[in-house]
């Protein structure tokens, strides 16, 4: 599996729920290490404005 990239917001969106929160490991099926990497890339994308912090 390839690593996550904060610039690819479309692929990161599939790991977010309808409220733009990260899905838990049980739903994503990722290992703990990959889940931490995902969270870091989502945080970077949010900081740069590529992903929303919340969605109503």
C-alpha positions in Angstrom: 0.0 0.0 0.0 1.3 3.4 -0.9 1.9 6.1 1.8 -0.6 8.8 2.4 -0.1 12.3 0.9 -1.7 15.5 2.3 -1.9 16.9 -1.3 -4.2 14.1 -2.4 -7.3 15.2 -0.5 -9.6 13.0 -2.6 -8.0 9.8 -1.3 -7.9 11.2 2.3 -11.7 12.0 2.2 -12.6 8.3 2.1 -11.2 8.0 5.6 -13.4 10.7 7.0 -17.0 10.4 8.1 -19.9 12.8 7.2 -18.8 15.2 9.9 -15.2 15.3 8.6 -13.9 13.3 11.5 -11.4 10.5 11.1 -12.8 7.0 11.0 -11.6 4.6 13.7 -9.1 1.8 12.9 -11.8 -0.8 13.2 -13.6 0.8 10.2 -10.5 1.8 8.1 -8.8 -1.6 8.6 -5.4 0.1 9.0 -2.6 -0.8 11.3 -1.8 1.5 14.2 1.3 2.9 12.5 -0.7 3.6 9.2 -3.5 5.1 11.2 -1.1 7.6 12.9 0.4 8.4 9.4 -3.1 9.0 8.1 -4.0 11.3 11.0 -0.8 13.3 10.5 -1.5 13.8 6.8 -5.1 14.8 7.4 -3.9 17.4 10.0 -1.5 18.8 7.4 -4.2 18.9 4.7 -6.6 20.7 7.2 -3.9 23.2 8.1 -3.4 24.1 4.4 -7.1 24.3 3.8 -7.3 21.3 1.6 -9.7 19.5 3.9 -12.3 20.9 6.3 -12.0 20.8 10.1 -15.7 20.2 10.5 -18.6 19.6 8.1 -22.2 20.4 9.0 
